[in-house]
């Protein structure tokens, strides 16, 4: 398997960069990202580059929540609100939703249900005011299908991790450009070995986190496709649907209609044979979020240090990405994810 973004996936990510930077919701809708899982027939791995681009732009809209979490969930239950141009934010703990003040609807996910409600009250102050935080408490039931809710949670984790990588890459690019032109002792400060080493460490962290996010998306996509094929409708029609709409992972092998033997081989490669998963989708998502949060945090710390005093000013654009990284890191809940990873690996220690 060639485990890398395809030309089509890279082209899609390039196509959304300009409208993401401009915050042009209508242009993004015209490209089709809000109908990616329905009309375009795309899957999780196809949108990882798009989600990274959203982080790179620090778009002040509920883009990832709408396109990657809410739209496919709503489409699965026959609700068109995810693809009709509506902005849908995703509520966090206690109903506090990033971009909730700009959203038409706010999606609430708990362990077993998904609910949809409206924003209530004025924006809530945050370290990143572009988040337009708002509370939402009342919401109507959408579904209690545990499988759909689980996939929505996993997608939310992938979106968070991908955006963190994108924010980190933006801070790294800003810093590299700055140290090339900022001079001290008659030479660019980027020529100093200490600066080079710190920026190299940032790049290394992002280069490790990026593939982990793609791996998490592949794991969720594979998990979802396998559950649908095996459990949902094991009829001849369902088997035909699996052939007609292979996952992105299968498309990357170059076969539009993989044979049963090829699908079984891919299954055995991922699961290690015997039908028992070698890597759980939740575990893969947790690892991606943790690595992405660490990489973004390091990128922000090094960016401020290499910029010097200008890095602290709100007049300079670095603060937008630094604050967005802090906010996303707070939403990542890395402590709980690390506990879950430790439990899955049978590491010793207390569990909450």
C-alpha positions in Angstrom: 0.0 0.0 0.0 1.2 3.5 -0.9 0.4 5.3 2.4 0.5 8.9 1.3 -2.0 11.6 0.0 -3.1 11.1 -3.6 -2.8 13.8 -6.2 -6.6 14.3 -6.0 -6.4 14.8 -2.2 -3.6 17.3 -2.5 -5.5 19.1 -5.2 -8.6 19.4 -3.0 -6.5 20.8 -0.1 -5.0 23.4 -2.5 -8.4 24.3 -3.8 -9.7 25.3 -0.4 -6.7 27.3 0.8 -7.8 30.6 -0.7 -11.5 30.5 0.5 -10.3 29.3 3.9 -7.9 32.2 4.2 -10.7 34.6 3.2 -13.3 32.9 5.4 -15.5 32.6 2.3 -18.3 30.1 3.4 -20.1 30.3 0.1 -17.0 29.5 -2.0 -16.3 26.5 0.3 -19.8 25.3 -0.3 -19.4 25.7 -4.1 -16.3 23.5 -3.9 -18.4 20.8 -2.3 -16.6 20.2 1.0 -19.9 20.2 3.0 -21.2 17.4 0.8 -17.9 15.6 0.7 -19.2 12.4 2.3 -22.5 12.4 0.3 -22.5 13.9 -3.2 -18.7 13.7 -3.7 -18.4 10.2 -2.2 -15.2 11.1 -0.3 -14.0 9.6 3.0 -12.0 10.6 6.1 -8.6 10.3 4.5 -9.6 12.5 1.6 -10.2 15.5 3.9 -7.2 15.4 6.2 -5.4 17.9 4.0 -8.4 20.1 3.9 -8.6 20.1 7.7 -4.9 20.9 8.0 -5.5 23.8 5.7 -8.3 25.0 8.0 -5.9 25.0 10.9 -3.2 26.8 8.8 -5.7 29.6 8.0 -7.1 29.7 11.6 -10.5 30.2 10.0 -13.0 31.9 12.3 -15.9 29.7 11.3 -17.2 26.3 12.4 -15.8 24.8 9.2 -14.4 21.5 10.5 -17.3 20.8 12.8 -19.8 21.4 9.9 -18.0 19.7 7.0 -16.3 16.7 8.8 -18.5 16.0 11.8 -22.1 17.4 11.5 -22.7 17.1 7.8 -22.0 13.3 7.5 -23.9 12.6 10.7 -26.9 14.5 9.6 -26.8 13.0 6.1 -26.7 9.5 7.6 -30.1 10.2 9.3 -31.6 12.0 6.3 -31.2 15.5 7.6 -30.1 18.1 5.0 -29.0 20.8 7.5 -25.3 19.9 7.1 -25.3 20.5 3.4 -27.7 23.4 2.9 -25.2 26.1 3.8 -25.9 26.1 7.6 -23.1 26.7 10.0 -23.0 24.0 12.7 -20.7 24.2 15.7 -19.7 21.4 18.0 -20.4 21.8 21.7 -17.7 21.0 24.2 -18.1 20.4 28.0 -21.2 22.1 29.6 -22.5 23.2 26.2 -19.7 25.7 25.5 -19.2 25.7 21.7 -16.4 27.2 19.7 -17.9 29.4 16.9 -21.3 29.0 18.6 -22.0 32.7 18.3 -21.6 32.4 14.5 -23.4 29.1 14.1 -27.0 28.4 13.0 -27.0 25.2 15.0 -24.9 23.5 17.7 -24.3 19.8 17.7 -24.1 18.1 21.1 -22.4 14.6 21.4 -22.4 12.5 24.5 -21.6 8.8 24.9 -24.8 7.5 23.3 -26.7 10.3 21.6 -26.4 13.2 19.3 -28.6 16.3 19.7 -28.9 19.6 17.8 -29.8 22.9 19.3 -29.5 26.7 18.9 -26.9 29.0 20.4 -28.0 31.0 23.5 -26.6 34.2 24.8 -23.8 36.5 23.8 -20.2 35.4 23.0 -18.1 34.2 25.8 -14.6 35.7 26.3 -11.7 33.4 25.5 -8.0 33.6 25.0 -8.8 33.4 21.2 -11.7 35.8 20.7 -12.0 34.7 17.1 -13.5 31.4 18.5 -16.8 33.3 19.2 -17.6 31.0 22.0 -21.3 30.6 23.0 -23.4 28.4 25.3 -26.0 26.0 24.1 -28.0 23.9 26.5 -31.4 23.0 25.0 -31.2 20.6 22.1 -33.4 18.2 20.2 -32.6 14.5 19.8 -31.1 13.6 16.5 -30.1 10.0 17.0 -29.3 7.4 19.6 -27.5 5.2 17.2 -24.4 4.5 19.1 -22.4 3.6 16.0 -23.1 6.9 14.4 -22.3 8.8 17.5 -19.1 7.0 18.0 -17.9 7.8 14.4 -18.9 11.5 15.0 -16.7 11.5 18.1 -13.8 9.9 16.2 -14.1 12.4 13.4 -14.1 15.3 15.8 -10.8 14.0 17.2 -9.3 13.8 13.7 -10.4 17.3 12.9 -8.9 18.6 16.1 -5.6 16.9 15.4 -5.4 18.0 11.8 -6.1 21.6 12.7 -3.4 21.5 15.4 -0.9 20.3 12.8 -2.0 23.1 10.4 -1.7 25.7 13.1 1.8 24.4 13.9 2.9 24.5 10.3 1.7 28.1 10.0 3.7 29.2 13.1 6.7 27.4 11.7 6.5 29.1 8.3 6.1 32.5 9.9 9.1 31.9 12.1 11.3 30.6 9.4 10.4 33.7 7.2 11.1 36.0 10.2 14.5 34.6 11.2 15.7 34.8 7.5 15.2 38.6 7.4 15.8 39.6 11.1 19.5 40.5 11.4 21.7 40.6 14.5 25.5 41.1 14.6 25.3 41.7 10.9 23.8 38.3 10.0 20.3 36.7 9.9 19.4 35.2 13.2 18.3 32.2 11.3 22.0 31.4 10.7 22.6 30.8 14.4 22.9 27.1 15.2 20.6 27.4 18.3 17.8 28.8 16.2 18.2 26.1 13.5 18.1 23.3 16.1 14.9 24.6 17.7 13.2 25.0 14.3 14.4 21.6 13.3 12.8 20.1 16.4 9.5 21.8 15.6 9.6 20.4 12.0 10.3 17.0 13.3 7.4 17.0 15.7 5.0 18.2 12.9 6.4 15.6 10.5 5.7 12.9 13.0 2.2 14.1 13.9 1.0 14.6 10.3 1.2 11.0 9.3 -0.3 9.9 12.6 -3.4 12.1 11.8 -3.6 10.4 8.3 -3.3 7.0 10.0 -6.1 7.8 12.4 -8.3 8.9 9.5 -7.5 5.6 7.7 -8.3 3.6 10.8 -11.7 5.3 11.2 -12.5 5.0 7.6 -11.5 1.3 7.6 -13.4 0.7 10.8 -16.5 2.3 9.5 -16.4 0.5 6.1 -15.8 -2.9 7.8 -18.7 -2.4 10.2 -21.0 -1.4 7.4 -20.0 -4.3 5.2 -20.1 -7.0 7.8 -22.9 -5.9 10.1 -25.2 -3.4 8.4 -26.6 -5.1 5.3 -24.8 -8.4 4.4 -26.9 -8.7 1.3 -25.9 -9.0 -2.3 -26.8 -5.3 -2.8 -24.6 -4.3 0.1 -21.7 -6.3 -1.2 -22.2 -4.5 -4.6 -22.1 -1.2 -2.8 -18.8 -2.0 -1.2 -17.4 -2.8 -4.6 -18.9 0.3 -6.2 -17.7 2.7 -3.5 -14.3 1.5 -2.2 -12.7 3.4 0.6 -9.9 6.0 0.0 -7.4 3.4 1.2 -8.5 1.0 -1.5 -8.5 3.7 -4.1 -4.9 4.5 -3.2 -3.9 1.0 -4.3 -5.0 1.9 -7.8 -8.0 -0.4 -8.1 -11.5 1.2 -8.3 -13.2 -2.2 -7.6 -11.0 -4.3 -5.4 -11.5 -8.0 -5.4 -12.6 -9.9 -2.3 -9.1 -11.4 -2.0 -7.6 -7.9 -2.2 -10.0 -6.6 0.5 -9.2 -9.6 2.7 -5.5 -9.0 2.3 -5.9 -5.4 3.3 -8.0 -6.5 6.3 -5.3 -9.0 7.4 -2.6 -6.4 7.0 -4.4 -3.9 9.2 -5.8 -6.4 11.7 -2.8 -8.7 11.8 -4.9 -11.7 10.6 -7.4 -13.6 12.6 -10.0 -10.8 12.4 -9.0 -9.1 15.6 -7.9 -5.5 15.3 -4.2 -4.8 15.9 -4.9 -1.0 16.1 -8.2 0.3 17.5 -9.7 3.4 15.8 -10.1 5.2 19.1 -6.5 4.4 20.0 -5.3 5.8 16.7 -7.3 9.0 17.1 -6.1 9.5 20.6 -2.5 9.1 19.6 -2.9 11.5 16.7 -4.5 14.2 19.0 -1.8 13.8 21.6 1.1 14.1 19.1 -0.5 17.0 17.3 -1.1 18.9 20.5 2.5 18.4 21.6 3.8 19.4 18.1 1.6 22.6 18.0 2.6 23.5 21.6 6.3 23.3 20.7 5.8 25.2 17.5 4.2 28.1 19.5 6.8 28.2 22.2 9.7 28.2 19.7 7.9 30.7 17.5 7.6 33.2 20.3 11.2 32.7 21.4 12.6 33.1 17.9 10.5 36.2 17.2 11.5 38.0 20.4 9.4 40.8 21.7 7.4 41.2 18.5 6.0 37.7 19.0 4.0 39.0 22.0 2.3 41.9 20.2 -1.3 41.7 18.9 -0.3 43.8 15.9 1.8 40.9 14.6 -0.1 38.0 13.1 1.7 35.3 15.1 -0.6 35.9 18.0 -3.6 34.7 16.0 -2.1 31.2 15.5 -0.5 31.1 18.9 -3.8 31.7 20.6 -5.7 29.3 18.3 -3.2 26.6 19.1 -3.7 27.2 22.8 -7.4 27.0 22.4 -7.3 23.8 20.4 -4.9 22.2 22.8 -7.3 23.0 25.7 -10.1 21.3 23.7 -7.9 18.3 23.0 -8.2 16.9 26.5 -4.9 15.2 26.2 -4.8 14.0 29.8 -7.9 11.8 29.3 -6.6 10.6 25.9 -3.2 9.6 27.5 -5.0 7.7 30.2 -7.0 5.8 27.6 -3.9 5.0 25.6 -2.1 3.8 28.8 -5.1 1.6 29.7 -5.1 0.1 26.1 -1.4 -0.7 26.5 -1.8 -2.1 30.0 0.6 0.4 31.4 0.7 0.5 35.2 -0.8 3.5 37.1 -4.1 4.8 38.5 -7.0 5.3 36.1 -9.7 8.0 36.6 
